[in-house]
């Protein structure tokens, strides 16, 4: 179980590093991700902003 969470944490760090180091575009305005009830407390949801190619992770 510890290895599983270590893998999730490492993957999240890799995604964040990729975005921070390679992305020059800024996200302008507000974007709808999901309804409040779509993600349970303690859950996550992956998404991509419309028109972009950068993956993001929402932690609730």
Secondary structure, DSSP 4 states (H G I P E B T S, - for coil): -HHHHHHHHHHHHHHHHHHHHH--PPPPS------GGGS-TT-EEEEE-TT---EEEEE-
